[in-house]
Every structure is written in structure tokens, then in C-alpha cells.
Amino acid sequence: MEPIPLTKAPLDTTDKDAVLAALDNPRMEGGGTYSIEAEKLLEKLIGSPCAMLTNSGTAALDMAMILANVTSGDEVILPSYTFSSTATSVVLRGATPVFVDIDQHTYNICPDAAEAAITDKTKAIIVVHYAGVACDMERFLDLGRRFNLMIVEDAAHAIGASWHNHKLGSLGTLAAFSFHATKNISAGEAGALMVNDERLIERAEVILEKGTSRRQLIRGKISKYRWVDMGSSFLPSELTAALLLSRLNRLDEINQSRLAVWNYYAGHPKIQSLLKSGLIEMQTHSPESSHNAHLFCLLLPTADIRDRLTQKLKSMNISAYHHYLPLHDSPAGQKFGRASGSLRNTQNISDRLIRLPLYSELRNDQVDFILEAVHDFLVGEGTGA
Ligand SMILES: Cc1ncc(COP(=O)(O)O)c(C=O)c1O
């Protein structure tokens, strides 16, 4: 069997054509026609009043924390089980990330733990829709209203997923998408900030454009643009935007093909038998939400079994990986942040979770091969079951 990577971008001839056409365009810098078209498409796909392309999901989170007016002395609540970027956006503002636990079934930030962590310094809560599975947005939007906190969605994994018929990324005041190479829609390195409160759009444009009023000039509202606020260089180039646009145009097709692979995995007799025997657990989501097949992950009995299975799969040319190491007890997490409450589920999921290969072109016979190996290991040598 040929090597099976963890993930693979869905390359199409239309992608190549789009990038070549963009190369012929004399305008390469961000904010051109490809960027504008991709932003309009994102607004339509997500149901948001404003999308701004950024050069990464990290950059979109950085912008979000500036727009939320997070500053020194403030606290922002976020899950410990996430990527460093969720926390660095807070730390770059001189504020303190407060790490809370995740739910043991959904692997998403636990609303009770978040509520218990609120202090008079709390400015915002960043919810992370892990694997494109929606957080309990009813609870978080309610917390936002009751405690006057901004709810920001880290929707890095979640393009196309939804909650109660609302697309993820349209629910928080602000939301960040990632179009990194590992994501369902990839442009190598790119992201987007969704500005769902129209009152923040004008300032977001300034922050996006290196702190200047350049967008006002483009609209013909002023004759010279100048430095008016803080900001940075957050725009992706037109080449990136062209690739992104080409793939966003196929969002539904890409997500549907990933879902077909995901459903084949989940309904597979080997998975069903491992679930029945209690040797694995799977992430759950509420019936009101629909995920986007961003990850196919399993929870194994112990960290040791997970690590040995990973090695075994590697020896068979199958790429499988653990995921986040908890942020709260990482070197930077201890230096810049603090933990609130028990982080038991975070540690448990981090120790035991394995991600199996998932991408549009993964064939059923490859999934059969992967699951045969997983099943044999867990039933035989791995657990002594
Ligand atoms: C939950 C989460 N947030 C943010 C990011 C950062 O996105 P990017 O790599 O586009 O900067 C990632 C990246 O994988 C992520 O997993």
C-alpha cells in the first residue's frame, strides 16, 4: 500500500488555472479583485456582514483581540486544549489567557468551567469549535450577554460546519477561520476574520491596513490616507487569494467528499466493533449541529496504547498523530497564563486522542487497510484484550 498522509489538499485543475491567471494580473498585493471576490463569497457562505482575508488564522485572532480592546490587565477565557495561536493573540495584547477545561464528550470548551472562570477582569471568551464540532453556543452567547463579554469564535477548523442552521463563524461578535495547508479549505497559509458586529467594521479595516485609513481612500471618501490607529500587515497576496477563491467555490463539494470518508470510517464494522467492546470512544456532537469532517479522531484506552499504535501505523506508512498538548502547563502557558479549575478532561483527551488520515481522495480500500491495522492492534498486541 502506498504511503497514506494525514491530510492532503484537494488539488484541482481549476486551482492551477486560477493561480496562473492571478500571476498574469499586474496587481499582486492584497485587497485586489481576487481578495474582494473571496471575501464576498465567504460572507455569503457564512452569513456574515463582513469577511476580511488575512494571511493566517493566527492573524485573524490577533486582529480579533485588538478589536475586542483586550489590553494589559485583562483576562480572556479559552480552552487549554487548543493551538498556541488562540492564546498568543491574548498574550500579544499584554493580557492573561485563562485556561479552562473541555467537555469530555465534545472536546470543546466547557461552558460551566468558563462561567466559573469569569472575574471582573474578564474581557472576552474565545470558543474553539474543535474538529469543526460546534461549541454550545446557546450557553456562550448567554454568558456574553449576562456578563457583558465579547464572544470570539476560533473557527479555524470549522469552515462550512453549523449550529442550529447558523454557520459557525457567524455567531460570535468576531470569528477567525484558518486556511492553513491542514484545513478543509487550504491556501497554504491564509485565514479570514469575520466581523459580525457592523460597528466594528471600520476599525477592523484600519487594523487590517497597517493602521491606516487606506480603505477610505479606495472608496473615494478621502484624498490622502494616513496612520490613524494600531494595526499590522495582515493581508494575503492576490496569488493566495486566487487559490483560496478557487477552493472556496468548491467548499460544499470538498466538505461533502470529506464527510463521505468520515461516514465510511464511522460506520465501518471495525469501528463499530471497537466501540461495542469499549476499546475506543468517539467525539460526540449535539443533534442541532453538523460538523464538516475536519478530523477523524479516536480516543484510545491509554496514552501508551495511543503512542504504540501511532508507531505501528507509522511502520506501515500510515500517518496518524496525537493532537494538542495542553496549553495550561506548557512552558509559555505557565509563564503568560493561568489555569482555572480542574483541567482533567484536557489532560485525558490530550493523552489518549489519535487522528487518523482524512482527506477527500482517501479511498475506501485505504480506510479498510487503516482500520484493519487499528483493530488488529487494539484487539491483539496493543491492549492484551
Ligand atoms: C484551533 C486553532 N486556532 C488557530 C489556528 C491558527 O491558524 P493558522 O495556522 O492559519 O495561523 C490553528 C491552526 O492549526 C488552530 O488549530
The ligand as a Gaussian input file, in Angstrom:
#p B3LYP/6-31G(d) Opt

LIG

0 1
 C       -7.711000      25.935000      16.866000
 C       -6.748000      26.697000      16.011000
 N       -6.729000      28.030000      16.084000
 C       -5.891000      28.768000      15.320000
 C       -5.016000      28.182000      14.443000
 C       -4.078000      29.018000      13.656000
 O       -4.360000      29.008000      12.275000
 P       -3.189000      29.332000      11.219000
 O       -2.308000      28.138000      11.147000
 O       -3.936000      29.588000       9.942000
 O       -2.476000      30.543000      11.703000
 C       -4.988000      26.791000      14.340000
 C       -4.050000      26.152000      13.400000
 O       -3.980000      24.999000      13.198000
 C       -5.873000      26.026000      15.141000
 O       -5.875000      24.676000      15.096000

